[in-house]
Amino acid sequence: MKKVSLLLLLAVSTLSFQACSDKKKESDDSVEQAENANEAKEDAGTGQTEDTNEFAVKAANGGMLEVELGRLAQEKGLSSDVKEFGAMMVKDHSQANEELKTIAATQNITLPTTLGEDEQKHVNDMAKLTGAEFDKKYVSMMVDDHKEDIELFKKEAEDEKANPAVKSFAAKTLPTLQKHMESINALDKKID
């Protein structure tokens, strides 16, 4: 009986520890923290809209990813075109990120302060690549990413219910994203 009780206690302890570490892991994700903080503001009736908050979090997280991958492209890219595109990503997305931070502060929107876990995994995976393999994967990621970004920013810029400051940011940033898309599509054709 004593053995069974001890085993049962050990099993419960293990499960409790597992649950605590899973919970800690979730709360370590800056994107989740921002989403939860914004959700609390929405629930408190602050006038926050879920769509605008969601856009701001995605835009901030995506912008940070573009900057980190752009830095890697400058460092690990084989092609001078890839290095130049990476430099453009760092410059343009750093500027947009700062503008979004300013808007978020004035509009009481919480943004992530670090990359989300999924995005950090992309950066870590890309950091392992070199040369032509890096270039091909980076260009492919940038094509896909900018398609999604353009769709996201266009939707926010056209949303009648969007926060006016955030809507204006999306509309102002959209042409830059479209310019990036043209550049990366041209680069994609060169690399294939």
N, C-alpha and C positions, 0 to 999 in steps of 0.2 A: 504494500500500500504506500509505503514511504517513497519507493522508487517511482511509482506512478505519479504521485503528487509532485515529486521533484521534476519528472519529465514534463508534466503538464505546466508547471511553473516556468520551466525553461522554454517551452514552446510559446507560451503567452508572452514572455519577455522578448523573445526573438521577433514575434509578430509586432509587438509594440514598438520595438526599436526600428523595425523595417518601416512601419507607418510613419514614425517621426522623421526618419531620414528621407522618405519620399516627400513628406510635407516640406521639409527644409529645402529639398532640391527644387520643388515648385516655387517656393518663395524666393529662391536665389535668382530666378529669371527676371531680369529687369523689365522685359516686355510684359510679363504677367503682372508684375507689381504695378506698372503703369495702367494696365487695363483694369485691374482691381480698384485702384485709386479713382480712376475716372468713373467706373461703375458706381462707386459709393457716392460720388458727386451727383451723378444722374439720379440716383435713388433719393438723394437729399433735396431734390427739387431746385437745383442751382441753375436750371435752364440749359444745362449741357445736353447735347444730343448724342445718342450712341453712335450714329454714323460719323459725325464730325470727329468725335474722340477716337473712334476706330481708325479713321483715315489718318489722323495726326500721329497715332502710335505706329501705324504701318509705314507712313512716310518717313518718320524719324528712324525707325529700325532699318528700313531699306536704304536710307541715305547714309547711315553709318556703315552699312555693308558695302555700299559703292565706294566709300572712302577707303575702307580697309582693303578691299580687293584691288582698288586703284593703286594703292601703295605697293601691294604685292606685284602687280603688273609692272610697275616701274622697276622693281627690284629683280624679279624673276623672268620677266618677259624676254623672249629671244628677239622678236621683231621690234624694230624701232617704232613701227605703227602701233603696236600693242603698248609699248612704253608711253608713247604720246597720248594714246587714248586713256591710259591709266592716270596720267598727270591731269588730263582734263576732268576725269571723274573726281579726283581729289579736290581740285580747285572748285569746280561747279557745285559738287555735293556738299563740300564743307561750307560754302557760302549759303546754300539753301538750308542746311542744317541749322546754322546760326540764326537765320531769319525765322525758321520755324520755332526755334527755342524762344525767341523774343515774343513771337505771337502767342505761343502756348503760355508763357508767363503772364501776359496781359489778359488772356482769356481763361485762366485757371484750368488749363489742361495739363495733365501729368504726362510727360514723355519718358520713354526708357532712357537710361543713362549709359547703358552698355548694350551690346548686341544680344539678341535673343539666342537661346541655345541652338536652335536650328541654323541660324545665320553664322554663329561662331563655328559650328561644325563645317559649314561651307568654307570658311576662311582657313580652318585647320587642314581640311582636305586639299585645298588649293596650295597651301604652303608646302605640301609634300611633293608637288609637281615641279618640273623644270623644263626649260627649253620649249621645243615645238609642242610637246604634250600640254604644257601650261598654257601656251598661247591659244591652242585650239579649244581647250576647256573654258578658258576665261572668255573668249569671244562668244562661245555658245551660251555661257551663263549670262553675258551682258545682253545678247539678243533677246533671250527669254525674259530676263528681268526688266528690260526697257519696254517690252510689249505690255507686261503687267503694270508697270509704273504709269505708262501713258493712259491705259484704261482706268486705273485708279484715280489719277489726277483729273482726267476728263470728267469722270463721274462726279467728283467733288466740285469741280468748277461749274458744273451745270445743275447742281442740286439746289433747288429753291429754298430748302429748309436748312441748308448748311450755315454755320457760323460765318458771317460776312468776312471777317479777317482771314479765316482759314480758306474760305472759298476764293478770296482774292489771291492768296498765296498759291493755291493750286492753279489758278488761271495764269498767274505770272510765271510759274515754274514750268508749265506745260510746253511752251516753245523750246525751252532748253532741253527737255527730255526728248522732244521730237528731233532736235538737232543731234543729240546723242544717238538716237535710233538710226538716223541716216548714216552717221559716221560708222557705227558698229556694223550695219548691214553691208556697207562698202568694204569694210575690213574682213567681214565674214566671207565675202566673195573672193577676196585676195588669198585668204588662208586655205580655202578648199582646194 
